[in-house]
Amino acid sequence: MLFWASFSIMPSLEGAQKNLHIGTSYRGIAEKLITAALADSFAYNRLAELTDSFGPRFSGTKNLENAIDWILEEMKKDGLENVHGEKVMIPKWVRGKEWVRMKVPWKKEMAMLGLGGSVATPSDGITAEVLVVDDFEELERRASEAKGKIVLFNAPFTNYGKTVRYRRDGANAAAEVGAVASLIRSVGPFSMNTPHTGGMGYKEGVPKIPHAAITVEDAIMLGRLADRGEPIVLSLYMEAHFEGDVPSRNVVGELRGIEMPEEVVVLGGHIDSWDVGQGAMDDAGGCVAAWQAVKLMKDLGLRPRRTVRVVMWTNEENGLRGGNAYRDAHQDELKNHVLAMESDSGVFKPSGFGFTGSDHAREIIKQIATLLEPIEAGEIAPSGGGADIGPIMREGVPGMGLRVEGSKYFWYHHTNADTIDKLDPHDVNLCVAAMAVMAYVVADLPETLPR
């Protein structure tokens, strides 16, 4: 249990809040929420129970649906209102058995993960020589060497947005030059023999070839071998395939507003994960932080003017069906969605939020954020949002994403190392506090946050 008896918000706010109406009006409530959030390890323990009891929650699995059943029951026990699941049809991609083995220059069993959406190899696998390239440009220069080979994209991690294109599009580029399969160096800056999975896609009109990730360590080794001119032969076997769409649910629970209940502040994360590790930081932690933020309001008797709604979206990882289904199901209500908030970068130490909305709204959000300066979470970055709230943001709803200290997020993201032991209970509590204060104040403002 964590207890921060010496925590105080009042003295450190006095300078920052000078002459700010929102700071003056909500300082006491912010103090209550932050103090309550930091008082114990309830959120971390609930996150541990969720991830330990149900494991990874991949779309189309019993793990995911059993976890959703449990969350709905726990929300009801917490006293949240309008607790329900909203049906979503989601894709079911099945990994099956898979392996990759180096045959030449020496025998090695290599850790690998097929990439989500990949096709299978033939039933007897694929054994072929390997062409190692650093990027798409090198593959284009060496296209004549690729036919009948397994192409390995040994692309060093620069940042996620740039490097993930090899995961997403590598199979297409390799197939276009005649390769029989493609591999990528896992998309992450650090590895302890932990391959990284994630979504990929096929272009229409291009042959579909198997696509998988190997570890950073093995990719670098194969790169060295290739640089010396040594032949490399790998055997790859994958059973990956899609089955028909299956039903899942978005999870919804509320604290109803006392004056304008039809106006809604939405906060949450995605409850599905990849089929490896525990999906603790991606994104059970974001779900639990948002859930706990609303529970704290209820426990403290802090019922705002507007409704605060926690949503856990399904199928973010390989389809975004949950976010799109929420938009469609609530289309007529979106004009009354005041703000959408998402946490999907891990529940590490928060620094603030990214915000996308009008200039007038940004100034209000900045004033609210000063209430978070005592926990060093008062930064408001130029833009923010998230994959699951993206569909309603495109309909005009202002959006924000929790920003955290993310230097190690991609060490673990989409790997077997995404487990709860990587998270710190105090950091989780700080995320709860940041989300609780921001959501409550926006939901309770006398005037609606302007679009």
N, C-alpha and C positions, 0 to 999 in steps of 0.2 A: 504494500500500500504506500502511496505517495501522499504526503501532507506538507503543504507549503505554508506553514503557520506565519512566517514573517512577511508573506506577500502583501503589498499595499499598493493601491493604484492612485490614491488621492494626491500625495505630494508630487509624484512625477508627472501628473497631468496638469498641474496648475499653470505652468508656463505655456505648455502647448495648447491648452484650451482657452486661453485668454481671449475674451470677446467673441467666442464662437458659441452661437446659440445651441447648436446640436450637442456640443461637448458639455455645456452647462446643464442641459436638460436630461441627458442620458448618462452622465458620469456615474451616478450611483448604481444604475442598472448594469452598466458595463462592469463595474467592480463586482457586483453580485455574480454575474455570469462567469467572469474570469476566475474569481475565487472558487466558485463551485466546480468549474471545469478542472481546476488544478488540485482539487481536494483529495482525490483518491485515484485508483487505477481502474475504475469501473469500465471505461471505454476500451482500454487495452485488454482487460480480461474478457470482455464481450467479444472483441475481435479475435482473441485466442480461441474462445469457445467455438466461434463460427468457423474459423479456418481449421482447427484441429478436428472438429466433429464431421465436417463435410469435405475437407480437402479442396482440390481445384474444382472450379465450377464451370466447366466448359459447356458451351451451347449444345443442347441436345442430350445432356447427360442427367442421370438420376441425381448426381451430386448437386447440380444446380437447382433442380426442382425441390429436392429435400431441404436445401438451404433456404429457399424462398418460403417453403411451408413453415420452417422454424422461425424465420424473421417475422412473418405475419403474426404468429402466435405471440412472440415476444413483444411486438409492438402493441398488441392488444393488452398484454399484461402491464405494459408501461402506461396505459391509459391514453394512448394516442387515439385520435378520432378518424372516422372514415377510412379505417385500415382495410385495404383490399388489394388484390392482384388484378392487373389489367392484361387481358390475353394478347399475346403476340406470337405469330407464327415465325419460327426462326430456322435457319439452315442447320443441318446436321452433317458435319464433316467428321469422319472417323479416321484416326491415325493408323490403327492396326499395327502389325509388327513392322519393324524397320531396322536396318543396320547398314553400316558402311565399313569396309575392310580394305586396308592397303595390302596389295599383293606384291608389288614391286616398288621400291628396291628391297623392302623387307616386310614381313608380315606384322600387321598391327590392327587391332580392333579399335575403331575410332568412334568417339562419342558424337552423336548427331541427333538432330531433330528435323523431321519433315516440316515443311512450311505450310501453313494453313491454306487449304484449297488446292494443294498439289494433287496431281494424279499419281497412280501407282506405277511401279516398274512392271515389265512383263513378269510372269509368275516365276521364271528362273532368274530374275534380276538382270542387272546390266553390269558387264565387266568391260572396261575400256580404259584406254590411255587418257591421261588428264592434261588439259591445256590450262595453265595458270596465267591469269591476266589480272592486272591491278585495277582496271576500270573499263568502262564501256568503250572508251576511245582506243585502248590497246586491243580489245577484242575486234574492233572494226579494222584496225591495221593488220591483224593476224587472222582475219576471217578465213583465209584459204587453209589454215591449219586446223580448223575446228571440226570439220566434218567427221562424224562417227566418234567423237571424243566426249568426255565429260568436261565441261568448262567450270573452272573454279574462279570465282571473283574474289580475289584476295585484297579487298578494298579496306584500307585502314579507316578506323572510326575518326571522323572529324566532328560532326554533330549528327544527331539522330535524323533530322530532316534531310540532310544531304546523303547520308550513308544508307538509309533505309530503302533508297530506290533500287539498290541491288537485290534486296529481298523481294521487293514488290515486282520489279520488271526484269530481273535477271534471266528467268526462264524464257521470256520472249526473245530477248537479245541473243541468247545462246541458240535457241531453236532456229532463229532466222538465218544463222550461219551453219546449220546442219549438225549441231551438237545433239547427242542422245540423252543427256541429262545435264543439270546445272547444280552447282553448289555455291554457297556463299560463306565467306568468313563472317562469323556471327556479329550482329550489329550491336556492339558494345565496346566500351573503352578498356574493359578489364575482364579477365576470365580466370577461373580455376577449374578448367576442363568442363565448363558449363555452356553448352550450346544454347542458342537463343532462337526461339520459334517466333511466329508472327504471320500475318496475312500476306498473301501474294495473289496475283491475278494473271489471267491469260488474255491475250489480244485475239480478237476474232480474226480468223484466217491464218493464224500461226499455229504450227503443230504444238500440241501440249506435251511437254516433257517433264519428268519428275524434277522436283526442286527442293533442296534441303540445305540446312545450315550445319556446318562443322565448327569446332571450337576455334577460337582465336589462335591458340597454341598450335593446333594441327595445320591450320591454314598458313601460318607463318613458316612452319617447317616445310610444307610442300612448296611454298614460294622459294625457300632457300635451295631445295633440291632442283627445282626448275631452273633457277639462276645458274646452277652448276652444269646444266645440260643433262641431268640424269633423267631417264624415263621414269614415269610414275604410272602405275596401274592400280585402279580401284575397282572394287565390286560393290554395287549399291543395290539394296533391296528395300522396297516400300510397298505397303498394302493400302495406302491412303485412298479414300473414296468418299463421295457424297452419298447420303441417303436422302429420303424425302424430308420436306420441312416438317417440323414437329412443334407442338404448342409449348410456350413458356409464358412468363408474366413479367410485367413491370410491377414493382412493389411500391405501394403508396400508403402514407400515413400522414395525418395532419394535426395541427393545433389550430382550431377555428378562430378566426378573428372576431372581436367583440363589436366592432362598428361597421366594418366593410368586409365581411367574410367572403364576398365574391371576388375581391382583389387578392392576389396570391403572390407570395414569394416562394419560389421553388429552389431547393438545394438538394444535392445528392451526388451519387457516383454510379458506376456500373457494377452490378452484382456478378456478372459472368467474369470468367478469367480464361486464360489458356489452360491446357490440360496437364500442366507441369507445375511443380512447386505447390504452394498453397494459395496463390493469388492474393497474398496478404497486402502488399503495397499497391498492386494493380488488379482490382481496386477495392478489395474489401475494406481497407483502411479508410478510403474516402467515403464509402457508404456508412460505416460505423461512426465516423466523425460527424457527418451530417445528421444522422439519426440521434446521436447523443446530444448534439446542439439543440435539437427540438425537444428532446426529453428533458434537458435542463430547464428550458423555459417552462415546461409543464410542471416539473417538480418544484420550481421556485414560485409558482403562481404568477408567472409573467406572461399574460395573454395579450398579445399586441392587437392593434386595431384591425389589421389584415390577417388573413390566413397564412400560416407558414406550413408548407407542404414538403415533406421529405420524399424523394423518389429515388429508387434504385433501378436503373435501367438495365434491361437484359440485352445480350447479344451485341455489345459494343465491339468486341474483339474481332469478330469475323462476319459482320453484316450491318451493324448499326440499325437493326430492325427495331430495337426498343426505343431509341430516340425518335425515329421516324413515326413509329406507332403512337407515341405520346403526343406528338404534334397533331397527328390525324384525329386522335380521340378527343383532343381538347381544342380543336381548331376554333370553335365558337367562343371559347373562353380566353383565347390568347390576348385579346385586347385588354383583358384585366390581369394579365400576368405582369407584375410590376418589375420583377427581377428574377433571373435564373442564375444559380451559382453551382459550380461543379468543382469537385476535388478529384483529380485523376493524375497526380504526379507523385504519389507517395505521401504518407503522412509524416514527413520529416519536419524539422523546425521551420515554421512558417515565417515568411518575411512580409506578407501582405497579399494583395490580389492584383490581377490584371483586370481591367474593366473596359468594356465596349459599350458605348452609349452616347447620349448627347453631352455637349459641353456643360450644360446646366446640371445635368445629372452627375457628371464627373466631379463638379465642385462640391456637391452634396456628399458624394461618396468619400471624397477626400476629408471632409469634416468628420464623417463617421469614423474614418480610419485613424484619426488622431486618438480615438479612444483605445486603440490597440497599441499605441506607442510604448506603454509600460511593458508589454511583452515582445517588443521589437517586431511587430507585425503590422505596422502602419503604412507600408509602401503601397502606392497605387500606380501600377505600370500602365503604359499607353494602351494596351489592348489585352483582352482576355476572353475566355470562354471555355469550350470543351466540345468533344465530339458529340456527346449525347444531347447537349443543349444547343448545338449548332442548328438543328432543324427549326427550333422555335426562335432562335436569334435571327434567322433569316426571314422570319415573319414579323420582325420588329421588336422582339422582346430584348431589353438590355441584358447583357450577360457578363459574368465574371468567373474567373478561375482562381482557385487558391494557389498561391506561389510559395514554394518551399525551397529549402536548401537541397538542391538536387544533384550534388556532385557524385553521389553513389547510386542514384536511381537506376541508371542503365547498366550498372554492374549486375543487377539482379533481375531486372525487367524481362519478362517472357522466358525465364529460365527456371530450372529446378531449385535455384537458390532464392526464389521469391517466397520466403517464409517469414513468419512473424518475429523470429529472433533477431532479424535485422533492424527492427523498429524499437524505438525508445518510448517507454510509457509517458514520459514528460512531454516529448515532442508530439505524441498523439493528442495529449490534453491541450497543448497549445493550439493545435489545429482545430480542436473542438471549440476552444474559446474564441478564436478568430471568426469562425463561421457563425457561432451563436450570436456574438455581438453585432456583426454586420447584418445578419438576417433579421434579428429582432428589431434593430433600429429602423432599417428600411421598412419593415412591416408595420412599424408603429408611428412613423412620421405623420404629422397632422396633414400634410399635403402628399399626394402620390408622387413618387419619383418620376420626373418628367422624361418623356421620350425625345 
